[in-house]
Every structure is written in C-alpha cells, then in structure tokens.
C-alpha cells in the first residue's frame, strides 16, 4: 500500500529524506552547494509531504509561502531506487492542490542547471520558466519556474 502524508518539517522521515537530498546536491553542486544550502533550511516549513511505499518513506516535497499569492516548492526528492515511477509528479500535484486549498494563486520554484531531471519534471508538469527571482537573480546555475494554479 502507498500513501502520502501531509506533515511539517519536524517529521523524522522528511528530515531523513532531506538529508539524503542534501548529500546528493552537495555532490552535484560542488563548490556552489553552500550558497544554495543557506536557502534550503527546513526548520520552519509548515507544509511538507512524505510519500510512503508500504512503510518506507521514499519521496518528499514541501511548499513555503513566498509572498501573499504564491507558494515556493522546496525540497523535492525521490530515492534513486524509486525514480521513474511518477512519484515526483504525484507529489508535485499534491503540493499544488495543498497550495490551492490554502488560497494561493501560483507555485514558484528554483532548481539548478545541474539537475536536468528536475527541469524535465517541472516542464512536464506545465511549469514555465521565469526570470530568476529573489536570491537567485543573477545566479548562472539557477533556473526558476512558475505555475498558475
């Protein structure tokens, strides 16, 4: 049986998945990792999802308020053995639904050029590229997206 749990950043399974994500990103991003890491702390995320395959947590994602009309998609991750099964798209749709339920009009996000799988995921789910926003403005490795809900 599979299930998706709505939780927050205090959930131990979410914390463990994010730690695995951070280790993978540290490898991909190299020297740039510390720059991105400062914007990805999870201590105050109120809206997080964990996807379970049976009893095993295998994927996660979160949304965080970014202005009064938008939520920022954060901490999307699927364990390598579970990739290619559509879990990330399912999580993304659930995050969008949650943002809509909370009254937000759009979702935005940033990902890195060294994450082609993430870029493909967001394009497949009808996110459109936008100019880099906020702390990502002028950052060569960043790619930003938005989707009107």
ABEGO torsion letter per residue (X at the ends): XBBBBBBBAABAAAAAAAAAAAAAAAAAAEAAAAAAAAAABAAABABBBBBBBEABBABBBBBBBBEAABBBBBGBBBBAAABGAGAAAAAAAAAAAAAAAAGBABBBBBBBAABAAAAAAAAAAGBBBBBBBEAABGBAABBBBBBBX
